[in-house]
Amino acid sequence: MTARRSGREVLFRPTPGPMSEAMAWMAEVGAEWDDRLAALERQLGRTRSARTASET
């Protein structure tokens, strides 16, 4: 982000480089969480199936 003073105001302008790095990081972390949540969902499905089978 760049900043430029104009009298009493400071005008900020985003720079694309750091923003694209941040977006890449967020996508990577988001993908990791997607994998973790999918594994949790599979595990919960197995637990429910086992519990249902033992109840019959």
Order of alpha helices (4+ residues) and beta strands (2+ residues): beta-beta-alpha
